[in-house]
Amino acid sequence: MTFDLDSFLGTLSNNGILARRSVENFLSTAPRSQDAQSTIRELLRRNDISDFQSQHLLQGKSNLLCVGNYTILDKLGSGGMASVYRAKHRYLNRVVAIKILPGHKDWDREAVVRFDRECKLTASLSHPNIVTAYDADQIDQADGSHILVMECIDGVDLLTLVRRKGPLPLGQAIDLALQVAHGMAYVHSKGVIHRDLKPGNVMLDTAGVIKILDLGVAGVSSQPDSIAHSQLTSTGAVFGTIDYMAPEQAESTKQADARSDIYSLGCMFYFLLMDKAVYERSTVIDKMLAHRDEPVPSLSEALGIPFSVLDRVFSRLIAKKPKDRYQSMAEVIDDFQMLRISSENMPEATSTTLRTPVRFLSGSSALIATGGVAAIVAGFIAFFSNQVSSGFLASVFSTTHVTPLSDDTKSAIKDTSVGLGVLRDSLAHETPSFSGISQSNSIGMEFVEIPAGNFLLGSPTSEPGRSLNETQVPVSLTQKFWLGKYEVTQGQWKKVMGSQPWKDNNGIEIDDDYPAVFVSWEDATQFCKTLTTVERENRTLSADELYRLPTEAQWEFACRAGTTTAFSFGDDVSVLGDYAWFQENNSGSAHKIGEKKPNPAGLYDMHGNVHEWCSDWSDWLQSQRQRQGGIDPAGASDGSYRVIAGGGWRYAAFGCRSAFRTPAIPLGNNNDLGFRVALVSSVSHASASQANALSAPTGTNAIASEFPDWRTNGNTVQKTIDSMRIAVRPFSQTLSHLETLENDSDYPWGEGFFYGGILAPNGKIYCVPRNANFIKAIDPATGLVTVFGQQAYAYDCQGGVLAVDGKIYCTPRSGTRDSVLVIDPQTNTTSFVGSGIGPLEFTSAAMGSDGRIYCPPFKGHDVLVIDVHKQMLSRIRVSESLLDNAYHSATLAADGKIYCAPLSASQMLVIDPATNDTTFFGNVPKNQSYYGAILGLDGNIYCIPWHATNVLVIDPVRRVERFLGPLPSAPRSNIVPRFDNGMYAGGVLAPDGKIYCVPSQAENILVIDTVSQSLDCFGKLMGAEKYRGGVLTTDGRIFCIPFYSTEVLVLGTPRPLDPHWPLSRIVNKF
C-alpha cells in the first residue's frame, strides 16, 4: 500500500497529536517521506511530537494517544493499578495530568470504587496545598477505562527530592511539614481522612508550594453507612504504606481517623530529615510491630543538635496511642510554627545530615506521583550550594536613604502652624525620585520601590470636591518601602488563603486577575500575616521584613508619586477615565487589574476600581485633628473604623482623588472594597507604631482603679473579651440641665420640635427640625445656640447623618417638601437634594460603607437612598407583605449591612448596600416596640426600648436575636426607678462602653452594659420630659436633645476625650 503523507499528517492533526501549523510547516519544508517511520522520526527530530508519542506511533497505536478531549504527551508514572500521563486539552491547550485506570475484566469492583471515590473527593477539595481536579469520566471504549484529570504539577515529589539530594535542613523540613499540615487541616475539615500520606504523595512545585496527591484510599468520615465506604473499610482491610502507617491503621483501616494522618505526617517529617524510615526493618510484619511497640527515636540526637523541643513535638506526632498524639492538625500547626521560630536560633549541627535547602529555578523538572511512584519528565533541580537567601528583597532595607530635610521643612513639621504655602514651596524642592524598580515574590506578586521622602498629606482648601477631613499636614517618611504594583487579585488570595470570600456574592466578576473583594480589614490583615509566614517559611523573606497594609501616609505618598495635584496625573478630571474605573465608566463591578494607565511610580488602579484598606484607625470626625502628620505617622492608636483610600468603581470623580479617604468598619466588606500590600522593614514599622502610642496622662492610676482587672494604656483601659480588644474610658453617671442662650429672640427654643442632633466637625451640635421652620446649632462649651435657615413653612425631618462631604443630610419624615434637607455646618446654610419623595415617610438613617445614606421606611415599603456623590435620590423596594411594618433608626454593622430597629414590625429589616437588596429575619414579640439601633463594643446591635419590657440585641454575625431584660425594677442607691410608663428614644455609646438610653417620659436613665450584658439605671427625672436622641460631645458629655423643652439634658461631667477616641462610632444617627 502506498504511503499517503498528507492523509497521515491529517490524521495526526485531527487527533490533536500534531498542531495544524506544524503540519503546514512540515509539508512546506521537509522532504517527502516514503513511509510512516521516517516521517515519525523527522517529526521527533523537529520536536513536533514527544518521544513517548513517537513510540506509540511507530507501534501503530496512535489511538492510545487520544483520551476524550485530551492528547497524551508523556507518561509520568504508574502504580499498582493506575498510570499518570501528561496531556493537553485539544481545544483549551491546557496541560494537565491524567490518571487512567485501565478497563480490565479482572479488576475487582473495589478498585473501581476506590478510583471513583478519589475522583469525587479530589473534586470536592479546593486548597492551595491540595492538587486540583478538573474533570473525571469513564471513557467510552470497549474496555471501559476510568480517568481523573488534574493540574499538572511542575516540581518534584518529596520522596524523589530526598532520595536524590539527601536529608533536608531542619528549617526547610519544618516549612514543608507546615504546608502539609495546612493542607491536611483543610482535608480533615471536610470530613476526609487521607490514609496514605507519605513523601511520594506530596509534591513540591517550582514556587515552593506543597501539593498533596492521591486520595485513592481516603476515607469519608461523614458517610460511614454507604456501601462503598463499608467495603473499603471492612474489618481486617488495610490500605496505606507501612513505613508511614499508624499502628491502629495497620490493624484495620476502619480504625483510622485524623490522628492517623498526623502519625503519617510525623513519619514523613522524620524521613525528610534523615532520608530513611523511622523504623527500618526487613519485613512488613517487623515494621508493623516496630511501629506498635518500639520507642520513639530521638530526632535531636540523630541530628546531633541539643534541641529538646524538637523531640517533644516529634514524640507527640508519632505517639503509639491516638489519645497521646496531637488531636488535630491545628495543634500540629501551632507547634510547628513555634518549632520554626525556635529552630532559627539553633547552633550549627554536628551531623552531616543537615544540608542547604533546595531552590527551584525556572524550567525545573515536571513530576507527578501516583501509587507511590514518581517519574521525572524533563530538566534538573537547581540547588543553591553555599547559603540561604535571606529574602527576595534581601538588601531592600540595608541601604535606606532618607531625603534630607531643609531647615524650613524641619521647622514646619515641628510647628504645623507655619503657612502651608511656604511649606508646600519648601517640599516642592525636595521631591523624591521614583525609580520604578519592581520585584516579585514567590507567588508572583509584583512590588514597586517607593523611596523615602517628604510631602503634604491631605488636600488644599481650593481643591474641588475635597472633604473636611483632608486638612493638610506635613509628613516625612524616613524609610523606603515596597508597595504592590496592583491590587491583590483573586488568584493571589486563593494561593495564600485557600478561600474565596467573594464567592456566592453579587456584583463581581470571578477571575484570577480581578481584585479580591468582599475582604474585610481583618481579612486583609490576616492575608498579610499569612503571606509573611509563608514567605519566611520558604526562606524568601528575612526576619527583618514583613508584609502589611500600608499606612494612610504611605498610601497617599505612593499615590501622589511626587505630585501635588488632585490626581497623580494632574487636575484635569476629563482624563480620569484613562487612569481609573469609576462611576462614569464602570460596568457594575470591579475590573481586571492593570487595564488603565499607571501613576508616575508605576502603580496601577490607585484611582478607582476598588477601595483599598490602610492600616490606620480612622478619626475622621475630629476636624483639625483628623490627619496625623510628623515623622512616619501610623495613625490613631485606637478607634472603631479603619481608613480606606483610592475611591472605587461606584464613586464619582471627586472620590478618586489622591487625598480622598473614608472610614469603614474593620469587619465590613463589599464588592468594591479590596487592598494592596506593602513590604516594609519590621523594625521601622515597630518604631512608627511606638511613636504614635498615647502617652500616659496624670491620673492614670486613678483611671485604672475605676476599672479593676483592665490594662491601662494611656488615657484608656483595655480588656480582651471573646478575642476582641475593648478600649474604654471612665464616664461619670451624673445628670444636669443646660440652659441654652438664644442669639435671636425671634426664635425661642420652645417654638418648634426637634428630632435628635448631629455632632459636626466644628464641635457644634446641629438639631434636626421635626416640626420647626429653622435650624438650631448648640455650642456645648458655651451653651450658645445659633439659629439659621429660617423659612415660612416647617421642616419635617426625623434624624440625620453626617456624610463624607461634611454636610448633614436629614431624613425626610414625610414628602411635604419632596426633597432632602441638607445642612452645611461650615457656612450655617441649608439646601435641598432630589425630588419625588411623595407621601412616603422615612426614619433615621445610616451611612453605608459606599458613602450613600439609607433611610428605612417609617410608613411605606421603600428604602430611600441618598447618593451624596451624585446628589441624587433612589429607592429600594421591600416586601409588599410588610407594608404595615414600621422601623425607627438604623446602624451599619461589621458585615457591611444596615440593621433597622423594629418600631412596629414583626421582623428585623436588613439593607445590603452592596446589592441594594433587603431581607428580613427573626421574630419580634407583639406589643414590643424599639426606637434606636446602637452598635455596641461587642459588634452587636442594641435596640432601645420604646414600648418594651426588654432590650432587643441583634447579632449580625450569626443573624440571630436575643433579649436583655426585663428592664430594671430594683432601686439603685436611694432612687426607686419606675418603668411602667417609661419610654426611651435612642441612646449613646459612652466612653465607658455602656449605652445610655435617652429618656422620653421616663423617670431615669437606662444603662446597657455591653461588656457584662446587664441593665441598670440611675438619676431622677420628672417623667414628663421628652428628649429625642443624644450626642457625645468632644468634652466627654452626652447631650440629650429636647423634643420640646427649654433645656438640654446633660449626662456626665466634662472630661476631655482622647483626641483619638472613635467619635465615628459613638455619634448617634437619630
PEMOKA-V65664 format. One line per field, one symbol per residue. phi: phi as a letter, one per 20 degrees, with the letter a starting at -180 (. if undefined). psi: psi as a letter, one per 30 degrees, with the letter a starting at -180 (. if undefined). burial: b if it has 9 or more other ideal C-beta (glycine too) atoms within 8 Angstrom, else e. A space follows every 50 residues. Layout:
phi=???
psi=???
burial=???
This chain:
phi=.ffdffffffffffenfcfffffffffecefffebffffffffffemfce ffffffffemdfffedcleddfdbeerbcfcdcccebcffdemeecdded dfedfefffffffffffffffffedbbgdcfeedabadffcfemfdccdc feeerbffffgffecngefgffffgfffffffffffgffemddfmbfagf dcddefenefcedlefdfddfecfeffffffecfgnfccpcgfcefgfff fagfefcgffffffffffgfffedlaffcececffffffffedffffeff ffemcebffgfffffffdgfegfeegebfffffgffffffffffdffffe eefecfffcedfnffdcbdblndcceeanceeceedbefeqfcgdgdfcg ddfgeffffgffffcfefgfffffffffedgfeefmfcccefdnfecdfd ffrcaeeocffeffnfdfedgfcfcceecfbccgfcffeffffffedmcc fefmdembdeafeeffcldfffffffgffffffffffemdbffecbeaff fffffffffflnecefcfdpdfffdgffdbebgecednafdgfmedfeeg enedmfdmmcfcfdfffdcfeelfefdednelfdnfeardcdeccnmbff efgfedfgefbbebfgefbaecccacdddcfffffffffffdffefefng ffffffcfmdefbmecccbeclmdeddccfbeecdbcdfedfdbffcfgf eodccnbceefeneddeefebbdbdccdegfdnfdddbmfbfdefcccnb ceefendddefffbefembdfcddffdlccbccmanfmefdccgdceffe nedddffebpccdeddeffelcdbcdfdfffdfefccbnbbeefendddd ffebbebeecddffdldcccbmcdgfmdcccocdeefeneddeffecbdb deddeffelccbcdqffgcefdldddfcdgdfcccnaceefendddeefc mdebeeddefeelcdbbbnbdfnefcccmcceefendddeeffbaeceed dndgbgfggdffgfedefcd
psi=kkkjeeeeeeeeeeggekkeeeeeeeffflkjlfleeeeeeeeeefgfll eeeeeeefgghffffjjbgkkkelkellaeellkkklkkfefgkklkkkk jkjkfgkleeeeeeeeeeeeeeffkjkfgkkkkellljkilefhkklkkl kjkjbklfeeeeeefaklleeeeeeeeeeeeeeeeeeefggkkeghklef gkkjlfggkkkkligfglkjffhffleeeeefglkfkkkakefgkleeee ekfffkaefeeeeeeeeeeeeeffhllejjlfleeeeeeeeeeklkljee eefhkjieeeeeeefeehkekefflkflfeeeeeeeeeeeeeffgklkkf kgfklllkkklkgllklkkkggkkkkelalkkkkfelkkglfhegegfhk kkkkkleeeeeeeejgfkkfeeeeeefffgklkjfgkllkafggkkkkkj llakljkallffkkgllfggkkkkkjjfkllkkkelkkleeeeeeefgli ffkgllhlkjkfglkjahjleeeeeeeeeeeeeeeeegggklfgklklkl leeeeeeeeehflglelffafjffgefffkjaefglgglllklgflkllf fgkkhfkadklkklfklkhfghcfgekkaakhkgalflafllkklfllff llefgglefklllkkefllaggjbllkkjlkfeeeeeeeefgkkkklkge eeeeffikglkkjbflklkkkhgkkkklllkkilklkjjkkkgjffilef jklkillkklfgflkjkkkeilhlkkkkjfefgkkkklgklflkkilill kjlfgglkjkkkelgefglkkkkjfefhllakkalgeaglkllklkklfg flkkjlkekagkkkkjjeefhlkllkklkffhffkkljllkklfgglkkk kjeilflkkkkjfefhlklllakkkkgkkkjkjkklfgflkjkkkdilgl kkkkjfefhlllkkallkflkkbgkjlkgegklkillkjlfgglkjkkkj hlfakkkjjfefhlklllljlfffkkljllkklfgglkjkkkejlflkkk kllkjklkfgkiffegkli.
burial=eebebeebbbbbbebbbbeeebbeebbeeeeebeebebbbbbbbebebbe ebbbebbbeeebeebbbeebbbbbbbbbbeebbbbbbbbeeeeeebbbbb bbbeeebeeebbbbbbbbbbbbeebebbbbbebeebeebeeeeebbbbbb bbbebbbbbbbbeebebbbbbbbbbbbbbbbbbbbbbbeeebbbbbbbbb bbbbbbebbbbbbbbbbbbbbeeeeeebbbbbbeeebbebbbbbbbbbbb ebbebbebbbbbbbbbbbbbbbbbbebbbeeeeeebbbbbbbeeeeeebb ebbebebebbbebbbbbbbeebeebbebbebbbebbbbbbebbeebeebe bebbbbbbebeeebbbbbbbbbbbbbbebebeebeeeebebbbbebbeeb eebebbebbbbbbeeeebebebbbebbeebebebeeebbebbbebbbbbb bbbbbbbbbeeebebbebbbbbbbbbbbbbbbbbbbbbbbebbbbbbbeb bbeebeebeeeebbbbbbbbbebbbbbbbbbbbbbbbbbbbeeebbbbbb bbbbbbbbbbbbbebbbbbeeeeebbeebbbbbeebeebbbebeebeebb bbbbbbbbbbbbbbbbbbbbbbbeebbbbbebbbbbbbbebbbbbbbbbe bbbbbbbbbbbbbbbbbbbbbbbbbbbbbbbbebbebbbebbebeeeeeb eebbeebeebebbbbbbbbeeeeeebbbbbbebebeebebebeeeebebe ebbbbbbbbbbebbbbbbbbebbbbbbbbbeebbbbbbbeeeeebbbbbb bbbeebbbbbbbbebebebbbbbbbeebebebbbeebeebbbbbbbbbbb bbbbbbbbebbbbbbbbbbeeebeebebeeebeebbbbbbbbbbbbbbbb bbbebebbbbbbbbbeebebebebeeebbbbbbbbbbbbbbbbbbbebeb bbbbbbeeeebeebeebbeeebeebebebeebbbbbbbbbbebbbbbbbb bbbbbbbbbbbeeebbbbbebeeebbbbbbbbbbbbbbbbbbbebebbbb bbeebebbebbbbbbbbbbb
